[in-house]
Amino acid sequence: MKYLLGYDIGSSSIKGALLNAETGVCLASAFSPAEEMAISAPQSGWAEQDPEQWWKEAITVTDLLRKQHDFHADDLVSIGISYQMHGLVCLDKDGKVLRPAIIWCDSRAVPYGQEAFKELGEAFCLDHYLNSPGNFTAAKLKWVKENEPDIFEKIHKVMLPGDYIAYRLTGEMTTTVSGLSEGIWWDFREQSIAVDLCRYFGYGQQLLSLIVPTFGEQGRVTKEAAGILKLNEGTPVTYRAGDQPNNAYSLNVLRPGDIAATAGTSGVVYGVNEVASYDPASRVNTFVHVNHAAQSPRNGVLLCVNGTGILYSWIKRNLGIGSYEEMNSLAAGIVPGSDGLLFYPFGNGAERILENRNVGAQMSGLDLNVHQRGHLLRAAQEGIVYALQYGIEIMQEMGVAVKTVKAGYANMFLSPVFREIFAGTTGTVIELYETDGAQGAARAAGVGAGYYASYEESFTGIRKMATIEPEPSLQTQYSMYYARWREQLQRLIS
């Protein structure tokens, strides 16, 4: 039997999946740590993690997978990596981490990105980068340059989180075009590194790692890593992508009009487009999709709401509710509309769909004589969906068709209430699949290694769990409730 191994480097946990390469069936799945990984916030709006912890948890996950299915290292075809996007890892010439990683939900770099957008020219940035430099990785490196000059002077290479794990596996400091685009280090017009932005920020492109293909050999497992992970030295790493492009891949979202959604720590809707389009306010963002090619352009249009699953876990923790199943049961006992209670799930840093404002999470319409725990729980789920719908409308303005949404049977999509609200508010059919980012990375690694002859072949064995059709009567109700929520939002951000 031949195997494929996938890692998903998240901000909550590190996940792993072992697939039977021949059948596409997932043989083992694990995550670590058991409790969510800590995110350090030295100041308000900051979010940092230790890259070394990601690596340690990846080691633990590999051991857990082997306990579930004891595979021979000789039979492992290749390894794929998915990772949390937009993070900044700084390495010195010896490959040592110089400071904690500044991760995706850290908003300290917003002023630097906004200044670049203004000084370089909004038209120039949108034409070349399809985005404002905003709060992305390129601007985060500028923050380090300005505020930690001693550290900046020691930087040999900067990396995204997945680049770092690939480095620990292979000893090679590399990245991908898709990765560069998510950091706003890619010039779509010139099809090259964003030299003008690097020059504006005052650092050279030599700080960026060597570009390797998204699918294809990116390096081989070193003797040191092989000993730690009990793998064979020389096992190839053949795929790497940010979590949202990879989530789209794991759901076979590769063609224009295809839509993927996820509602983990953050909530994302991701559509594939064959044209280089952008939102003038950069509220949703365009990146290079995993299957992009010069002769067949594929770009991913991504909308992100930071405060989705993290909001629900915050409520669970602070209300002392024992399980998510109990929370969903309480929410299901409340009628749609939550008796007028509105929730705005914006409490996890600056929100791109709100033009990088950090307005905090808020409730509106609380009636102390009416509302109970169930109302809060349902209003939270409704507010998350409404925030996603607000972003979907922006995508539609860009020409992205949103008809059928594919999602993994996980996280918020495990809630029947959430699925009902999502279908009713967006008017879309939802298809749920038994897959996750680690499985997607493993399947993609099979393509990168040449084990699968096509993308389609890699989806052998994937299982559809459910299809949810929007109910016309609920669509009418949720349209009204969403309009009320949206009207209040406009007052909130004006």
Secondary structure in CASP SS format (residue, H / E / C, confidence):
PFRMAT SS
TARGET T0000
AUTHOR 0000-0000-0000
METHOD secondary structure of the structure
MODEL  1
M C 1.00
K C 1.00
Y E 1.00
L E 1.00
L E 1.00
G E 1.00
Y E 1.00
D E 1.00
I E 1.00
G C 1.00
S C 1.00
S C 1.00
S C 1.00
I E 1.00
K E 1.00
G E 1.00
A E 1.00
L E 1.00
L E 1.00
N E 1.00
A C 1.00
E C 1.00
T C 1.00
G C 1.00
V C 1.00
C E 1.00
L E 1.00
A E 1.00
S E 1.00
A E 1.00
F E 1.00
S E 1.00
P C 1.00
A C 1.00
E C 1.00
E C 1.00
M C 1.00
A C 1.00
I C 1.00
S E 1.00
A C 1.00
P C 1.00
Q C 1.00
S C 1.00
G C 1.00
W C 1.00
A C 1.00
E E 1.00
Q E 1.00
D C 1.00
P H 1.00
E H 1.00
Q H 1.00
W H 1.00
W H 1.00
K H 1.00
E H 1.00
A H 1.00
I H 1.00
T H 1.00
V H 1.00
T H 1.00
D H 1.00
L H 1.00
L H 1.00
R H 1.00
K H 1.00
Q H 1.00
H C 1.00
D C 1.00
F C 1.00
H C 1.00
A H 1.00
D H 1.00
D H 1.00
L E 1.00
V E 1.00
S E 1.00
I E 1.00
G E 1.00
I E 1.00
S E 1.00
Y E 1.00
Q C 1.00
M C 1.00
H C 1.00
G C 1.00
L E 1.00
V E 1.00
C E 1.00
L E 1.00
D C 1.00
K C 1.00
D C 1.00
G C 1.00
K C 1.00
V E 1.00
L C 1.00
R C 1.00
P C 1.00
A E 1.00
I E 1.00
I C 1.00
W C 1.00
C C 1.00
D C 1.00
S C 1.00
R C 1.00
A C 1.00
V H 1.00
P H 1.00
Y H 1.00
G H 1.00
Q H 1.00
E H 1.00
A H 1.00
F H 1.00
K H 1.00
E H 1.00
L H 1.00
G C 1.00
E H 1.00
A H 1.00
F H 1.00
C H 1.00
L H 1.00
D H 1.00
H H 1.00
Y H 1.00
L C 1.00
N C 1.00
S C 1.00
P C 1.00
G C 1.00
N C 1.00
F C 1.00
T H 1.00
A H 1.00
A H 1.00
K H 1.00
L H 1.00
K H 1.00
W H 1.00
V H 1.00
K H 1.00
E H 1.00
N H 1.00
E C 1.00
P H 1.00
D H 1.00
I H 1.00
F H 1.00
E H 1.00
K H 1.00
I C 1.00
H C 1.00
K E 1.00
V E 1.00
M E 1.00
L C 1.00
P H 1.00
G H 1.00
D H 1.00
Y H 1.00
I H 1.00
A H 1.00
Y H 1.00
R H 1.00
L H 1.00
T H 1.00
G C 1.00
E C 1.00
M C 1.00
T E 1.00
T E 1.00
T C 1.00
V H 1.00
S H 1.00
G H 1.00
L H 1.00
S H 1.00
E H 1.00
G C 1.00
I C 1.00
W C 1.00
W E 1.00
D E 1.00
F C 1.00
R C 1.00
E C 1.00
Q C 1.00
S E 1.00
I E 1.00
A C 1.00
V H 1.00
D H 1.00
L H 1.00
C H 1.00
R H 1.00
Y H 1.00
F H 1.00
G C 1.00
Y C 1.00
G C 1.00
Q H 1.00
Q H 1.00
L H 1.00
L E 1.00
S C 1.00
L E 1.00
I E 1.00
V C 1.00
P C 1.00
T C 1.00
F E 1.00
G E 1.00
E E 1.00
Q E 1.00
G E 1.00
R E 1.00
V C 1.00
T C 1.00
K H 1.00
E H 1.00
A H 1.00
A H 1.00
G H 1.00
I H 1.00
L H 1.00
K C 1.00
L C 1.00
N C 1.00
E C 1.00
G C 1.00
T C 1.00
P E 1.00
V E 1.00
T E 1.00
Y E 1.00
R E 1.00
A E 1.00
G E 1.00
D H 1.00
Q H 1.00
P H 1.00
N H 1.00
N H 1.00
A H 1.00
Y H 1.00
S H 1.00
L C 1.00
N C 1.00
V C 1.00
L C 1.00
R C 1.00
P C 1.00
G C 1.00
D C 1.00
I E 1.00
A E 1.00
A E 1.00
T E 1.00
A E 1.00
G C 1.00
T C 1.00
S C 1.00
G E 1.00
V E 1.00
V E 1.00
Y E 1.00
G E 1.00
V E 1.00
N E 1.00
E C 1.00
V C 1.00
A C 1.00
S C 1.00
Y C 1.00
D C 1.00
P C 1.00
A C 1.00
S C 1.00
R C 1.00
V C 1.00
N E 1.00
T E 1.00
F E 1.00
V E 1.00
H C 1.00
V C 1.00
N C 1.00
H C 1.00
A E 1.00
A C 1.00
Q C 1.00
S E 1.00
P C 1.00
R C 1.00
N E 1.00
G E 1.00
V E 1.00
L E 1.00
L E 1.00
C E 1.00
V E 1.00
N C 1.00
G C 1.00
T C 1.00
G H 1.00
I H 1.00
L H 1.00
Y H 1.00
S H 1.00
W H 1.00
I H 1.00
K H 1.00
R H 1.00
N H 1.00
L H 1.00
G C 1.00
I C 1.00
G C 1.00
S C 1.00
Y H 1.00
E H 1.00
E H 1.00
M H 1.00
N H 1.00
S H 1.00
L H 1.00
A H 1.00
A H 1.00
G C 1.00
I C 1.00
V C 1.00
P C 1.00
G C 1.00
S H 1.00
D H 1.00
G H 1.00
L C 1.00
L E 1.00
F E 1.00
Y E 1.00
P C 1.00
F C 1.00
G C 1.00
N C 1.00
G C 1.00
A C 1.00
E E 1.00
R H 1.00
I H 1.00
L H 1.00
E C 1.00
N C 1.00
R E 1.00
N C 1.00
V C 1.00
G C 1.00
A C 1.00
Q E 1.00
M E 1.00
S E 1.00
G C 1.00
L C 1.00
D C 1.00
L C 1.00
N C 1.00
V C 1.00
H C 1.00
Q C 1.00
R H 1.00
G H 1.00
H H 1.00
L H 1.00
L H 1.00
R H 1.00
A H 1.00
A H 1.00
Q H 1.00
E H 1.00
G H 1.00
I H 1.00
V H 1.00
Y H 1.00
A H 1.00
L H 1.00
Q H 1.00
Y H 1.00
G H 1.00
I H 1.00
E H 1.00
I H 1.00
M H 1.00
Q H 1.00
E H 1.00
M C 1.00
G C 1.00
V C 1.00
A C 1.00
V C 1.00
K C 1.00
T E 1.00
V E 1.00
K E 1.00
A E 1.00
G E 1.00
Y C 1.00
A C 1.00
N H 1.00
M H 1.00
F H 1.00
L H 1.00
S C 1.00
P H 1.00
V H 1.00
F H 1.00
R H 1.00
E H 1.00
I H 1.00
F H 1.00
A H 1.00
G H 1.00
T H 1.00
T H 1.00
G C 1.00
T C 1.00
V E 1.00
I E 1.00
E E 1.00
L E 1.00
Y E 1.00
E E 1.00
T C 1.00
D C 1.00
G H 1.00
A H 1.00
Q H 1.00
G H 1.00
A H 1.00
A H 1.00
R H 1.00
A H 1.00
A H 1.00
G H 1.00
V H 1.00
G H 1.00
A C 1.00
G C 1.00
Y C 1.00
Y C 1.00
A C 1.00
S C 1.00
Y C 1.00
E H 1.00
E H 1.00
S H 1.00
F H 1.00
T C 1.00
G C 1.00
I C 1.00
R E 1.00
K E 1.00
M E 1.00
A E 1.00
T E 1.00
I E 1.00
E C 1.00
P C 1.00
E C 1.00
P H 1.00
S H 1.00
L H 1.00
Q H 1.00
T H 1.00
Q H 1.00
Y H 1.00
S H 1.00
M H 1.00
Y H 1.00
Y H 1.00
A H 1.00
R H 1.00
W H 1.00
R H 1.00
E H 1.00
Q H 1.00
L H 1.00
Q H 1.00
R H 1.00
L H 1.00
I H 1.00
S C 1.00
END
